[in-house]
Amino acid sequence: MKPFMKAFLALYCTGVSAHAEELEVVTVKVPTQLVVETYKARVDVGTREFQPIRLEARPNLTRGTLVEINLRIGDKLRSDGMSVKSGINEVAPFATVLTRGLNGVPNTGEAFTYEYTISFFETEEPPGRMWSTKRGKGYKVLWTKTLQREVK
């Protein structure tokens, strides 16, 4: 069968992209659970329970990992940090200590939600200082997940 006809049949008869064979499969482990330990003056937060996921990425594009950390206090969202790295790598175990009453962290007895979002993406924008990943053509989120835990 001629390549053109093969691509035509793949695209229109099966609903599968004619370019599906060009995707590369990447397997990476990601956390599935946030662990929170509360104390009078602080809150300890960390990731636990890692599991593998499969991503399909286009070759010849830059791949990256974005981790965003937020505190949701009532109806307000406050950033507690972010990290952008080139490459799709296993997400390292994460742990942090929040001091109650500082930097917007509520005092004991006041509830808030801790959010930890992991995203893997691809882009035509090469990595560098002040990397603006969404600026390049071809930006696509390959996978994202937000882990949340309520803290009191």
C-alpha positions in Angstrom: 0.0 0.0 0.0 1.3 3.4 -0.9 2.3 5.7 2.1 -0.3 8.3 1.1 -3.1 5.7 1.2 -1.8 4.3 4.5 -1.9 7.8 6.1 -5.3 8.5 4.6 -6.8 5.3 6.0 -5.2 5.8 9.4 -6.6 9.4 9.6 -10.1 9.0 8.2 -11.1 5.4 8.7 -9.8 4.7 12.3 -9.8 8.2 13.8 -6.1 7.8 14.7 -3.6 10.4 13.7 -1.5 9.5 10.7 1.5 10.8 12.6 0.9 8.7 15.7 3.9 6.6 14.9 6.1 9.7 15.3 5.4 10.1 19.0 7.9 9.0 21.6 6.8 7.2 24.7 8.3 8.5 28.0 7.7 6.8 31.3 8.2 8.8 34.5 7.2 8.3 38.2 5.0 10.9 39.9 3.7 11.3 43.4 0.1 10.3 44.1 -0.3 11.6 47.6 0.4 14.6 49.9 1.2 13.9 53.5 0.5 16.7 56.0 1.6 16.8 59.7 0.3 19.7 61.7 1.9 21.2 64.8 1.2 24.2 66.9 3.8 26.5 65.2 4.3 24.8 61.8 2.9 22.5 59.1 5.0 19.8 57.4 4.0 18.8 53.9 5.5 16.2 51.6 4.8 13.9 48.7 4.4 10.1 49.0 3.3 7.1 47.0 5.0 7.3 43.6 3.5 5.6 40.5 4.7 5.4 36.9 2.8 7.2 34.1 3.3 7.1 30.3 3.5 10.2 28.2 3.5 10.5 24.4 5.7 13.4 23.2 6.6 14.7 19.8 10.3 14.2 18.9 12.6 17.2 18.4 10.7 19.5 20.8 12.0 20.7 24.2 10.3 18.9 27.1 9.9 20.3 30.6 8.5 19.8 34.0 6.6 22.5 35.9 5.8 22.3 39.6 3.5 24.9 41.2 2.7 25.2 44.9 -0.3 27.2 46.2 -2.2 27.8 49.4 -5.9 28.3 49.0 -7.2 30.3 51.9 -10.9 30.9 51.7 -11.5 32.1 48.2 -8.0 33.4 47.7 -5.1 31.6 46.0 -1.6 32.4 47.2 1.5 31.1 45.3 4.1 29.4 47.6 6.6 28.8 44.8 7.1 27.2 41.4 9.9 25.4 39.5 10.4 25.0 35.8 13.0 22.5 34.6 13.9 21.3 31.1 13.5 17.6 30.5 10.9 15.2 31.8 12.4 13.7 34.8 11.1 11.7 37.8 9.7 14.2 40.2 11.8 14.1 43.3 10.2 13.6 46.7 9.2 16.9 48.1 9.0 18.2 51.6 8.5 21.7 53.1 7.8 23.3 56.4 5.3 26.1 56.7 5.5 28.4 59.7 2.1 29.4 61.0 1.5 33.1 61.1 4.3 34.0 58.6 4.0 34.7 54.9 0.2 34.3 54.9 0.2 30.9 56.4 -2.9 30.8 58.7 -2.5 30.3 62.5 -3.6 27.1 64.3 -7.3 26.5 63.9 -7.7 28.4 60.6 -8.2 26.0 57.7 -6.5 26.2 54.3 -5.8 23.9 51.3 -2.3 23.1 50.2 -2.1 22.5 46.4 0.8 20.8 44.6 0.5 20.7 40.8 2.8 18.8 38.5 2.8 19.4 34.7 4.8 17.9 31.9 4.9 19.8 28.7 6.6 20.2 25.3 7.5 23.4 23.4 9.5 24.7 20.6 11.0 27.4 22.9 14.5 26.4 23.9 15.3 26.4 27.6 17.3 29.3 29.0 17.4 32.1 31.6 13.9 33.5 32.2 12.4 30.6 30.2 9.0 31.5 28.9 7.7 28.0 28.0 4.3 29.0 26.7 5.7 31.7 24.3 6.9 29.2 21.7 4.8 27.6 19.0 4.0 24.0 19.7 3.4 24.4 23.5 1.4 21.5 24.7 0.7 20.1 28.2 1.3 16.4 28.1 0.0 15.6 31.6 -1.0 17.5 34.7 -2.3 16.6 38.1 -3.0 18.6 41.3 -2.7 17.0 44.7 -4.6 18.8 47.5 -4.8 18.4 51.2 -6.9 20.5 53.7 -4.9 21.7 56.7 -6.5 22.9 59.9 
